[in-house]
Structures are given as C-alpha cells and as structure tokens.
Amino acid sequence: MEAAAPGQNELTGSLEHYLKALSARTRTSEVVRVRDLAQDLRVKAPSVTAALKRLAQFGLVTYVQREYVRLTPAGEDRARRIEARHTVLQWFFEEVLALPASDAGVNACAMEHSLTPAAMDRLVSLFEFVRACPAGREAFLERFHRCPVFAKDAPPCGLGCSLASARP
C-alpha cells in the first residue's frame, strides 16, 4: 500500500500527536483551549493554532479562533484508533520484547504513526491471539522468552532449533 503524501488524505504524525493530546485533555476538562494543548505538548500557541486549523480542514475538530476546541465524532474515532495503536505497540515492546515501560513508550510513540494499516492489523491479531488463546501465552511468549535466541543466558531448549545452534 502506498502512503498518501501528507496533506492529501492522511494526517502527519505531528497532527496525530495534537489529536491524541486533545483527546486526553478532553477526558479531564470540559473545555479545552489552545493554551492547554500548548502546555501539554510543550509547544507555542501559534503551533497549536496551525495544527488545529489543519485538523479542522480534515473535519476532526471544531475550532474557532480565541474559542474552545472540540473533537468532532470523526475526530473522537480517529483519536481512539491512534491511542489503540499506541497501546498495542506499547504491549508489543513491553510484553513480547521485554523492554522497560519507558523504552516501550518511546518506541511505541515513534512507530505508531508510521506503520501501515496492514502491519498494524497483524500486530493487533498477534495481540488478540496471545491474550485470548489459552495456549497463546505459553505457546508463544513464554517459549520465546525462554529461548536462547532471546535470553542469552538461557539453556539450550533441546528442540533442535537451528537459530539457537547458529548463534556465535
């Protein structure tokens, strides 16, 4: 799948950050102002204003200068999907790759805007399999974490894995 040039049909990663911040702020405040988002994102108010104007062009926010900003229903849906991508990626880095939560969060944030929908769908399928299948965790995650390929100090698994025997 070829990605659309930013500004055509897809949001940039930066605009997705603004949408996610607006969604988070909306959960804790009835009213959201430009200065609130600027503070949350540690940017200047003119940057927020420019981003809100672009998000309004996409139909994701209702924004009138010097007034409050609100997510539209489409904006709420898009923000939920962005947050869900982050959650799945955070899980992948923490649970599968066993990274500390802070490293997992940084990596999830870096990747959440660049994966194709097909790649994200596959990660969600993996997430659902490991979480829902009774044998999923044992058959996949726990064996992976005990594997000498992943855990350098693990004993050989005895199953004749070609990867484990090929390690230097």
N, CA, C and O atoms as a DFTB+ gen file, in Angstrom:
672 C
 N C O
     1  1       0.844      -1.179       0.000
     2  2       0.000       0.000       0.000
     3  2       0.885       1.236       0.000
     4  3       1.786       1.347       0.832
     5  1       0.652       2.143      -0.893
     6  2       1.455       3.345      -0.978
     7  2       0.838       4.417      -0.104
     8  3      -0.370       4.650      -0.155
     9  1       1.666       5.068       0.699
    10  2       1.173       6.114       1.597
    11  2       0.868       7.378       0.819
    12  3       1.592       7.735      -0.111
    13  1      -0.197       8.050       1.196
    14  2      -0.547       9.330       0.583
    15  2       0.414      10.388       1.088
    16  3       0.902      10.317       2.216
    17  1       0.675      11.355       0.253
    18  2       1.522      12.464       0.681
    19  2       0.820      13.204       1.806
    20  3      -0.394      13.399       1.757
    21  1       1.572      13.619       2.820
    22  2       0.935      14.360       3.908
    23  2       0.165      15.557       3.371
    24  3       0.634      16.275       2.488
    25  1      -1.008      15.754       3.914
    26  2      -1.831      16.874       3.475
    27  2      -2.891      16.458       2.477
    28  3      -3.840      17.205       2.238
    29  1      -2.746      15.252       1.874
    30  2      -3.769      14.810       0.935
    31  2      -4.884      14.094       1.689
    32  3      -5.942      14.671       1.938
    33  1      -4.643      12.842       2.049
    34  2      -5.688      12.064       2.716
    35  2      -5.311      11.639       4.129
    36  3      -6.175      11.231       4.905
    37  1      -4.046      11.729       4.463
    38  2      -3.578      11.223       5.743
    39  2      -3.047      12.337       6.625
    40  3      -2.531      13.349       6.150
    41  1      -3.188      12.121       7.908
    42  2      -2.624      13.050       8.890
    43  2      -1.141      12.761       9.047
    44  3      -0.708      11.615       8.922
    45  1      -0.371      13.790       9.320
    46  2       1.031      13.589       9.666
    47  2       1.105      13.073      11.095
    48  3       0.132      13.161      11.845
    49  1       2.250      12.539      11.467
    50  2       2.451      12.095      12.837
    51  2       2.265      13.241      13.816
    52  3       1.722      13.056      14.906
    53  1       2.719      14.429      13.423
    54  2       2.571      15.604      14.283
    55  2       1.102      15.927      14.529
    56  3       0.711      16.203      15.663
    57  1       0.288      15.896      13.479
    58  2      -1.142      16.166      13.652
    59  2      -1.805      15.085      14.504
    60  3      -2.723      15.371      15.272
    61  1      -1.341      13.854      14.366
    62  2      -1.883      12.786      15.204
    63  2      -1.547      13.037      16.674
    64  3      -2.360      12.743      17.551
    65  1      -0.354      13.578      16.951
    66  2       0.004      13.920      18.338
    67  2      -0.953      14.976      18.892
    68  3      -1.391      14.880      20.039
    69  1      -1.274      15.975      18.083
    70  2      -2.206      17.012      18.531
    71  2      -3.580      16.401      18.806
    72  3      -4.221      16.727      19.806
    73  1      -4.025      15.520      17.924
    74  2      -5.334      14.883      18.093
    75  2      -5.358      14.041      19.367
    76  3      -6.332      14.071      20.119
    77  1      -4.292      13.299      19.602
    78  2      -4.206      12.461      20.797
    79  2      -4.174      13.329      22.056
    80  3      -4.821      12.999      23.050
    81  1      -3.433      14.425      22.021
    82  2      -3.372      15.322      23.185
    83  2      -4.725      15.961      23.459
    84  3      -5.123      16.111      24.614
    85  1      -5.426      16.334      22.409
    86  2      -6.756      16.920      22.567
    87  2      -7.705      15.891      23.181
    88  3      -8.491      16.221      24.069
    89  1      -7.632      14.671      22.718
    90  2      -8.478      13.608      23.262
    91  2      -8.185      13.394      24.746
    92  3      -9.108      13.270      25.551
    93  1      -6.911      13.350      25.104
    94  2      -6.533      13.158      26.511
    95  2      -7.017      14.329      27.366
    96  3      -7.540      14.123      28.461
    97  1      -6.850      15.528      26.881
    98  2      -7.266      16.719      27.624
    99  2      -8.785      16.748      27.780
   100  3      -9.290      17.183      28.814
   101  1      -9.510      16.293      26.772
   102  2     -10.975      16.275      26.804
   103  2     -11.494      15.353      27.907
   104  3     -12.567      15.588      28.463
   105  1     -10.736      14.311      28.219
   106  2     -11.156      13.380      29.279
   107  2     -11.056      14.005      30.661
   108  3     -11.721      13.555      31.594
   109  1     -10.227      15.042      30.803
   110  2     -10.040      15.641      32.127
   111  2     -10.608      17.052      32.240
   112  3     -10.698      17.591      33.343
   113  1     -10.989      17.655      31.127
   114  2     -11.500      19.026      31.143
   115  2     -12.722      19.135      30.250
   116  3     -12.765      18.568      29.158
   117  1     -13.705      19.866      30.724
   118  2     -14.885      20.098      29.892
   119  2     -14.558      21.024      28.735
   120  3     -15.128      20.903      27.651
   121  1     -13.638      21.949      28.970
   122  2     -13.282      22.955      27.978
   123  2     -11.795      22.842      27.684
   124  3     -10.980      22.751      28.603
   125  1     -11.441      22.848      26.405
   126  2     -10.035      22.793      26.010
   127  2      -9.716      24.041      25.210
   128  3     -10.433      24.409      24.279
   129  1      -8.626      24.682      25.593
   130  2      -8.173      25.895      24.915
   131  2      -6.816      25.643      24.278
   132  3      -6.132      24.670      24.596
   133  1      -6.445      26.534      23.376
   134  2      -5.153      26.445      22.706
   135  2      -4.026      26.400      23.729
   136  3      -3.103      25.597      23.594
   137  1      -4.087      27.238      24.735
   138  2      -3.001      27.291      25.721
   139  2      -2.872      25.978      26.491
   140  3      -1.772      25.608      26.901
   141  1      -3.994      25.266      26.692
   142  2      -3.936      23.968      27.369
   143  2      -3.123      22.970      26.540
   144  3      -2.252      22.271      27.058
   145  1      -3.427      22.923      25.249
   146  2      -2.712      21.998      24.371
   147  2      -1.248      22.395      24.231
   148  3      -0.370      21.533      24.194
   149  1      -0.982      23.692      24.154
   150  2       0.398      24.166      24.056
   151  2       1.188      23.712      25.287
   152  3       2.332      23.272      25.174
   153  1       0.572      23.823      26.441
   154  2       1.229      23.391      27.678
   155  2       1.446      21.879      27.675
   156  3       2.535      21.408      28.005
   157  1       0.415      21.119      27.303
   158  2       0.521      19.661      27.299
   159  2       1.601      19.172      26.343
   160  3       2.331      18.231      26.652
   161  1       1.700      19.810      25.186
   162  2       2.633      19.364      24.153
   163  2       3.977      20.082      24.193
   164  3       4.895      19.761      23.438
   165  1       4.073      21.065      25.097
   166  2       5.308      21.853      25.232
   167  2       5.699      22.511      23.912
   168  3       6.843      22.435      23.463
   169  1       4.703      23.161      23.308
   170  2       4.919      23.928      22.083
   171  2       4.308      25.310      22.274
   172  3       3.631      25.565      23.270
   173  1       4.545      26.177      21.337
   174  2       3.990      27.535      21.408
   175  2       2.568      27.541      20.843
   176  3       2.221      26.727      19.987
   177  1       1.762      28.470      21.338
   178  2       0.361      28.568      20.931
   179  2       0.179      28.680      19.413
   180  3      -0.740      28.053      18.885
   181  1       1.006      29.447      18.680
   182  2       0.811      29.512      17.230
   183  2       0.944      28.148      16.530
   184  3       0.290      27.898      15.518
   185  1       1.788      27.284      17.075
   186  2       1.913      25.935      16.514
   187  2       0.617      25.159      16.711
   188  3       0.172      24.438      15.818
   189  1       0.019      25.313      17.882
   190  2      -1.248      24.638      18.167
   191  2      -2.334      25.175      17.237
   192  3      -3.111      24.404      16.675
   193  1      -2.384      26.471      17.080
   194  2      -3.390      27.093      16.219
   195  2      -3.284      26.564      14.790
   196  3      -4.297      26.226      14.177
   197  1      -2.072      26.492      14.263
   198  2      -1.873      25.981      12.897
   199  2      -2.331      24.528      12.787
   200  3      -2.978      24.143      11.812
   201  1      -1.990      23.726      13.796
   202  2      -2.397      22.317      13.774
   203  2      -3.909      22.181      13.859
   204  3      -4.497      21.355      13.162
   205  1      -4.542      22.982      14.704
   206  2      -5.999      22.907      14.842
   207  2      -6.703      23.304      13.554
   208  3      -7.731      22.726      13.201
   209  1      -6.161      24.277      12.860
   210  2      -6.750      24.674      11.575
   211  2      -6.683      23.520      10.578
   212  3      -7.636      23.275       9.839
   213  1      -5.541      22.806      10.562
   214  2      -5.419      21.638       9.663
   215  2      -6.385      20.529      10.087
   216  3      -7.048      19.924       9.245
   217  1      -6.458      20.268      11.385
   218  2      -7.381      19.231      11.860
   219  2      -8.824      19.595      11.555
   220  3      -9.638      18.716      11.273
   221  1      -9.149      20.875      11.609
   222  2     -10.496      21.328      11.251
   223  2     -10.751      21.084       9.763
   224  3     -11.864      20.722       9.380
   225  1      -9.736      21.277       8.926
   226  2      -9.888      21.013       7.487
   227  2     -10.192      19.537       7.228
   228  3     -10.910      19.198       6.287
   229  1      -9.640      18.668       8.069
   230  2      -9.907      17.234       7.956
   231  2     -11.253      16.848       8.580
   232  3     -11.669      15.694       8.485
   233  1     -11.931      17.805       9.215
   234  2     -13.213      17.533       9.860
   235  2     -13.083      16.802      11.181
   236  3     -14.028      16.149      11.623
   237  1     -11.916      16.902      11.822
   238  2     -11.669      16.165      13.060
   239  2     -11.858      17.002      14.313
   240  3     -12.026      16.455      15.403
   241  1     -11.834      18.329      14.172
   242  2     -12.064      19.208      15.316
   243  2     -12.966      20.358      14.886
   244  3     -13.055      20.707      13.709
   245  1     -13.621      20.923      15.872
   246  2     -14.340      22.180      15.702
   247  2     -13.507      23.215      16.425
   248  3     -13.299      23.133      17.635
   249  1     -13.032      24.194      15.665
   250  2     -12.147      25.196      16.251
   251  2     -12.487      26.561      15.688
   252  3     -12.521      26.764      14.474
   253  1     -12.734      27.483      16.587
   254  2     -12.927      28.887      16.232
   255  2     -11.878      29.659      17.016
   256  3     -11.777      29.518      18.234
   257  1     -11.096      30.476      16.316
   258  2     -10.013      31.203      16.965
   259  2     -10.500      31.948      18.202
   260  3     -11.572      32.553      18.200
   261  1      -9.690      31.889      19.258
   262  2      -9.951      32.502      20.559
   263  2     -11.155      31.874      21.280
   264  3     -11.696      32.451      22.223
   265  1     -11.551      30.716      20.831
   266  2     -12.642      29.985      21.469
   267  2     -12.108      28.625      21.911
   268  3     -10.900      28.390      21.926
   269  1     -13.005      27.762      22.258
   270  2     -12.641      26.422      22.666
   271  2     -12.490      25.532      21.446
   272  3     -12.951      25.859      20.352
   273  1     -11.842      24.412      21.657
   274  2     -11.687      23.426      20.606
   275  2     -12.339      22.125      21.065
   276  3     -12.246      21.747      22.233
   277  1     -12.991      21.456      20.138
   278  2     -13.670      20.191      20.448
   279  2     -13.392      19.187      19.344
   280  3     -13.238      19.549      18.177
   281  1     -13.330      17.931      19.726
   282  2     -13.240      16.867      18.741
   283  2     -14.610      16.659      18.114
   284  3     -15.625      16.716      18.808
   285  1     -14.647      16.422      16.824
   286  2     -15.880      16.022      16.168
   287  2     -16.038      14.521      16.409
   288  3     -15.102      13.891      16.901
   289  1     -17.175      13.933      16.084
   290  2     -17.283      12.473      16.205
   291  2     -16.200      11.749      15.392
   292  3     -15.653      10.744      15.846
   293  1     -15.895      12.254      14.206
   294  2     -14.823      11.649      13.398
   295  2     -13.485      11.809      14.098
   296  3     -12.650      10.907      14.052
   297  1     -13.272      12.948      14.746
   298  2     -12.042      13.187      15.486
   299  2     -11.916      12.269      16.690
   300  3     -10.831      11.769      16.985
   301  1     -13.025      12.049      17.385
   302  2     -13.016      11.127      18.525
   303  2     -12.655       9.723      18.064
   304  3     -11.864       9.030      18.704
   305  1     -13.245       9.313      16.943
   306  2     -12.959       7.983      16.401
   307  2     -11.489       7.866      16.005
   308  3     -10.836       6.870      16.319
   309  1     -10.981       8.862      15.330
   310  2      -9.582       8.837      14.886
   311  2      -8.641       8.831      16.085
   312  3      -7.652       8.098      16.087
   313  1      -8.930       9.629      17.093
   314  2      -8.089       9.671      18.294
   315  2      -8.099       8.317      19.006
   316  3      -7.060       7.864      19.486
   317  1      -9.256       7.672      19.079
   318  2      -9.339       6.340      19.698
   319  2      -8.467       5.340      18.948
   320  3      -7.785       4.520      19.563
   321  1      -8.491       5.410      17.614
   322  2      -7.674       4.485      16.821
   323  2      -6.180       4.750      17.026
   324  3      -5.390       3.808      17.093
   325  1      -5.789       6.014      17.124
   326  2      -4.389       6.357      17.367
   327  2      -3.965       5.839      18.739
   328  3      -2.888       5.260      18.878
   329  1      -4.796       6.041      19.738
   330  2      -4.493       5.570      21.086
   331  2      -4.424       4.045      21.133
   332  3      -3.595       3.488      21.852
   333  1      -5.280       3.368      20.379
   334  2      -5.263       1.906      20.335
   335  2      -3.967       1.395      19.690
   336  3      -3.387       0.409      20.145
   337  1      -3.521       2.074      18.631
   338  2      -2.247       1.690      18.009
   339  2      -1.118       1.815      19.018
   340  3      -0.262       0.936      19.114
   341  1      -1.120       2.909      19.770
   342  2      -0.075       3.112      20.769
   343  2      -0.122       2.009      21.825
   344  3       0.920       1.487      22.221
   345  1      -1.306       1.656      22.276
   346  2      -1.471       0.614      23.293
   347  2      -0.926      -0.720      22.810
   348  3      -0.218      -1.406      23.546
   349  1      -1.254      -1.092      21.573
   350  2      -0.786      -2.372      21.031
   351  2       0.735      -2.361      20.878
   352  3       1.398      -3.346      21.204
   353  1       1.283      -1.263      20.389
   354  2       2.736      -1.182      20.235
   355  2       3.439      -1.181      21.592
   356  3       4.481      -1.816      21.755
   357  1       2.874      -0.476      22.553
   358  2       3.438      -0.477      23.909
   359  2       3.457      -1.907      24.440
   360  3       4.460      -2.352      24.998
   361  1       2.354      -2.624      24.267
   362  2       2.286      -4.021      24.703
   363  2       3.361      -4.846      24.004
   364  3       4.064      -5.625      24.647
   365  1       3.488      -4.680      22.706
   366  2       4.470      -5.450      21.935
   367  2       5.876      -5.235      22.493
   368  3       6.611      -6.198      22.715
   369  1       6.245      -3.997      22.717
   370  2       7.593      -3.717      23.205
   371  2       7.804      -4.185      24.638
   372  3       8.894      -4.643      24.983
   373  1       6.770      -4.075      25.482
   374  2       6.903      -4.498      26.880
   375  2       6.795      -6.009      27.028
   376  3       7.670      -6.645      27.616
   377  1       5.722      -6.579      26.495
   378  2       5.426      -7.992      26.734
   379  2       6.196      -8.942      25.828
   380  3       6.671      -9.979      26.289
   381  1       6.325      -8.611      24.567
   382  2       7.000      -9.512      23.648
   383  2       8.509      -9.288      23.698
   384  3       9.269     -10.241      23.870
   385  1       8.947      -8.047      23.551
   386  2      10.379      -7.767      23.503
   387  2      10.992      -7.489      24.874
   388  3      12.204      -7.307      24.990
   389  1      10.152      -7.456      25.914
   390  2      10.596      -7.303      27.300
   391  2      11.418      -6.034      27.529
   392  3      12.396      -6.055      28.276
   393  1      11.028      -4.942      26.896
   394  2      11.676      -3.657      27.142
   395  2      11.055      -3.004      28.374
   396  3       9.889      -3.252      28.680
   397  1      11.814      -2.179      29.080
   398  2      11.225      -1.427      30.196
   399  2      10.107      -0.526      29.667
   400  3      10.129      -0.114      28.507
   401  1       9.144      -0.228      30.517
   402  2       7.973       0.555      30.114
   403  2       8.361       1.890      29.471
   404  3       7.756       2.297      28.479
   405  1       9.357       2.567      30.025
   406  2       9.739       3.871      29.457
   407  2      10.289       3.722      28.044
   408  3       9.953       4.517      27.165
   409  1      11.133       2.712      27.811
   410  2      11.644       2.459      26.459
   411  2      10.519       2.021      25.529
   412  3      10.476       2.414      24.363
   413  1       9.619       1.212      26.048
   414  2       8.490       0.746      25.246
   415  2       7.636       1.926      24.799
   416  3       7.208       1.983      23.646
   417  1       7.390       2.863      25.702
   418  2       6.584       4.038      25.372
   419  2       7.225       4.900      24.304
   420  3       6.549       5.369      23.388
   421  1       8.526       5.112      24.417
   422  2       9.248       5.916      23.428
   423  2       9.175       5.245      22.055
   424  3       8.905       5.906      21.052
   425  1       9.411       3.953      22.012
   426  2       9.373       3.231      20.740
   427  2       7.965       3.159      20.165
   428  3       7.781       3.279      18.954
   429  1       6.979       2.967      21.022
   430  2       5.589       2.929      20.549
   431  2       5.212       4.262      19.926
   432  3       4.578       4.305      18.872
   433  1       5.598       5.340      20.575
   434  2       5.289       6.673      20.055
   435  2       5.970       6.901      18.708
   436  3       5.383       7.493      17.802
   437  1       7.204       6.431      18.582
   438  2       7.937       6.610      17.327
   439  2       7.308       5.815      16.185
   440  3       7.303       6.273      15.043
   441  1       6.779       4.635      16.483
   442  2       6.259       3.757      15.423
   443  2       4.782       3.941      15.137
   444  3       4.327       3.601      14.044
   445  1       4.020       4.467      16.081
   446  2       2.566       4.465      15.934
   447  2       2.088       5.229      14.709
   448  3       0.989       4.975      14.215
   449  1       2.885       6.151      14.216
   450  2       2.471       6.972      13.081
   451  2       2.993       6.451      11.752
   452  3       2.615       6.960      10.696
   453  1       3.854       5.448      11.790
   454  2       4.488       5.049      10.546
   455  2       4.126       3.657      10.051
   456  3       4.456       3.311       8.916
   457  1       3.467       2.860      10.855
   458  2       3.071       1.530      10.391
   459  2       1.897       1.621       9.420
   460  3       1.006       2.457       9.577
   461  1       1.912       0.762       8.432
   462  2       0.777       0.703       7.512
   463  2      -0.416       0.081       8.238
   464  3      -0.235      -0.610       9.241
   465  1      -1.613       0.315       7.749
   466  2      -2.774      -0.342       8.371
   467  2      -2.647      -1.863       8.380
   468  3      -3.062      -2.506       9.345
   469  1      -2.087      -2.444       7.332
   470  2      -1.941      -3.905       7.271
   471  2      -0.996      -4.403       8.365
   472  3      -1.280      -5.409       9.015
   473  1       0.122      -3.707       8.573
   474  2       1.060      -4.102       9.627
   475  2       0.415      -3.957      11.000
   476  3       0.589      -4.813      11.868
   477  1      -0.323      -2.882      11.190
   478  2      -0.988      -2.672      12.474
   479  2      -2.041      -3.744      12.707
   480  3      -2.177      -4.240      13.826
   481  1      -2.785      -4.110      11.676
   482  2      -3.785      -5.181      11.804
   483  2      -3.129      -6.492      12.222
   484  3      -3.691      -7.241      13.021
   485  1      -1.947      -6.771      11.686
   486  2      -1.240      -8.006      12.050
   487  2      -0.791      -7.971      13.507
   488  3      -0.883      -8.976      14.211
   489  1      -0.311      -6.824      13.958
   490  2       0.081      -6.714      15.364
   491  2      -1.132      -6.873      16.283
   492  3      -1.040      -7.508      17.333
   493  1      -2.255      -6.302      15.889
   494  2      -3.476      -6.458      16.683
   495  2      -3.880      -7.925      16.731
   496  3      -4.298      -8.417      17.780
   497  1      -3.762      -8.630      15.609
   498  2      -4.081     -10.067      15.585
   499  2      -3.166     -10.842      16.532
   500  3      -3.621     -11.728      17.256
   501  1      -1.883     -10.506      16.524
   502  2      -0.948     -11.159      17.442
   503  2      -1.339     -10.865      18.891
   504  3      -1.362     -11.762      19.734
   505  1      -1.641      -9.609      19.163
   506  2      -2.071      -9.196      20.495
   507  2      -3.286     -10.008      20.936
   508  3      -3.310     -10.532      22.049
   509  1      -4.293     -10.115      20.071
   510  2      -5.508     -10.847      20.409
   511  2      -5.222     -12.327      20.613
   512  3      -5.767     -12.942      21.530
   513  1      -4.371     -12.907      19.769
   514  2      -4.020     -14.315      19.900
   515  2      -3.363     -14.601      21.247
   516  3      -3.770     -15.513      21.967
   517  1      -2.351     -13.817      21.576
   518  2      -1.624     -14.056      22.817
   519  2      -2.512     -13.822      24.035
   520  3      -2.406     -14.537      25.031
   521  1      -3.384     -12.826      23.955
   522  2      -4.248     -12.517      25.097
   523  2      -5.456     -13.451      25.213
   524  3      -5.889     -13.755      26.324
   525  1      -6.004     -13.911      24.083
   526  2      -7.261     -14.657      24.117
   527  2      -7.087     -16.173      24.045
   528  3      -7.851     -16.907      24.672
   529  1      -6.107     -16.651      23.300
   530  2      -5.927     -18.094      23.125
   531  2      -5.348     -18.685      24.411
   532  3      -4.326     -18.209      24.905
   533  1      -5.999     -19.727      24.960
   534  2      -5.490     -20.309      26.204
   535  2      -4.035     -20.769      26.094
   536  3      -3.291     -20.699      27.073
   537  1      -3.627     -21.232      24.930
   538  2      -2.249     -21.686      24.748
   539  2      -1.352     -20.583      24.193
   540  3      -0.141     -20.774      24.077
   541  1      -1.927     -19.443      23.854
   542  2      -1.166     -18.369      23.211
   543  2       0.028     -17.896      24.003
   544  3       1.135     -17.796      23.473
   545  1      -0.188     -17.607      25.262
   546  2       0.917     -17.086      26.073
   547  2       1.994     -18.159      26.240
   548  3       3.176     -17.879      26.046
   549  1       1.603     -19.366      26.593
   550  2       2.595     -20.436      26.785
   551  2       3.262     -20.807      25.467
   552  3       4.482     -20.946      25.392
   553  1       2.453     -20.964      24.436
   554  2       2.995     -21.437      23.163
   555  2       3.873     -20.404      22.487
   556  3       4.746     -20.761      21.696
   557  1       3.667     -19.174      22.770
   558  2       4.416     -18.156      22.061
   559  2       5.325     -17.350      22.984
   560  3       6.547     -17.492      22.931
   561  1       4.744     -16.518      23.817
   562  2       5.550     -15.592      24.612
   563  2       6.491     -16.277      25.585
   564  3       7.681     -15.963      25.619
   565  1       5.984     -17.196      26.367
   566  2       6.838     -17.806      27.374
   567  2       7.952     -18.633      26.747
   568  3       9.077     -18.638      27.248
   569  1       7.652     -19.329      25.658
   570  2       8.711     -20.083      24.971
   571  2       9.722     -19.140      24.352
   572  3      10.922     -19.409      24.389
   573  1       9.259     -18.046      23.789
   574  2      10.161     -17.058      23.195
   575  2      11.081     -16.476      24.263
   576  3      12.284     -16.337      24.039
   577  1      10.525     -16.139      25.412
   578  2      11.328     -15.543      26.478
   579  2      12.321     -16.535      27.097
   580  3      13.324     -16.115      27.675
   581  1      12.061     -17.834      26.986
   582  2      12.991     -18.858      27.491
   583  2      13.979     -19.317      26.430
   584  3      14.899     -20.076      26.734
   585  1      13.808     -18.874      25.203
   586  2      14.637     -19.306      24.084
   587  2      16.035     -18.684      24.169
   588  3      16.161     -17.499      24.476
   589  1      17.075     -19.462      23.903
   590  2      18.433     -18.910      23.920
   591  2      18.652     -17.798      22.876
   592  3      19.575     -16.996      23.018
   593  1      17.834     -17.746      21.860
   594  2      17.942     -16.672      20.875
   595  2      17.569     -15.341      21.518
   596  3      18.175     -14.312      21.218
   597  1      16.571     -15.359      22.403
   598  2      16.116     -14.148      23.079
   599  2      16.874     -13.928      24.377
   600  3      17.408     -12.844      24.612
   601  1      16.921     -14.936      25.208
   602  2      17.571     -14.841      26.523
   603  2      18.964     -15.457      26.413
   604  3      19.113     -16.679      26.405
   605  1      19.961     -14.616      26.330
   606  2      21.330     -15.065      26.073
   607  2      21.840     -16.079      27.101
   608  3      22.683     -16.917      26.780
   609  1      21.335     -16.004      28.326
   610  2      21.808     -16.919      29.367
   611  2      20.913     -18.152      29.525
   612  3      21.103     -18.933      30.457
   613  1      19.949     -18.336      28.633
   614  2      19.040     -19.484      28.737
   615  2      19.751     -20.758      28.295
   616  3      20.596     -20.733      27.400
   617  1      19.400     -21.866      28.930
   618  2      19.989     -23.140      28.488
   619  2      19.396     -23.535      27.139
   620  3      18.320     -23.056      26.780
   621  1      20.070     -24.391      26.392
   622  2      19.512     -24.848      25.105
   623  2      18.140     -25.475      25.335
   624  3      17.907     -26.132      26.350
   625  1      17.255     -25.267      24.396
   626  2      15.879     -25.746      24.587
   627  2      15.752     -27.235      24.294
   628  3      14.790     -27.859      24.741
   629  1      16.681     -27.818      23.564
   630  2      16.627     -29.242      23.297
   631  2      15.689     -29.637      22.177
   632  3      15.479     -30.826      21.940
   633  1      15.124     -28.672      21.488
   634  2      14.202     -28.990      20.401
   635  2      14.875     -28.958      19.033
   636  3      14.211     -29.125      18.010
   637  1      16.180     -28.746      19.010
   638  2      16.904     -28.740      17.750
   639  2      16.689     -27.488      16.924
   640  3      16.712     -27.540      15.694
   641  1      16.483     -26.385      17.577
   642  2      16.244     -25.122      16.891
   643  2      17.494     -24.707      16.121
   644  3      18.576     -24.626      16.701
   645  1      17.361     -24.450      14.846
   646  2      18.504     -24.061      14.040
   647  2      18.989     -22.648      14.392
   648  3      20.169     -22.348      14.211
   649  1      18.124     -21.797      14.878
   650  2      18.554     -20.451      15.268
   651  2      19.444     -20.491      16.500
   652  3      20.473     -19.816      16.547
   653  1      19.058     -21.271      17.487
   654  2      19.826     -21.341      18.725
   655  2      21.202     -21.935      18.472
   656  3      22.177     -21.485      19.074
   657  1      21.309     -22.926      17.606
   658  2      22.604     -23.547      17.346
   659  2      23.477     -22.712      16.426
   660  3      24.690     -22.917      16.371
   661  1      22.886     -21.780      15.708
   662  2      23.632     -20.933      14.775
   663  2      24.197     -19.691      15.457
   664  3      24.931     -18.931      14.825
   665  1      23.878     -19.466      16.716
   666  2      24.365     -18.278      17.434
   667  2      25.867     -18.361      17.627
   668  3      26.407     -19.429      17.915
   669  1      26.546     -17.220      17.465
   670  2      28.006     -17.225      17.677
   671  2      28.341     -17.399      19.141
   672  3      29.516     -17.427      19.506
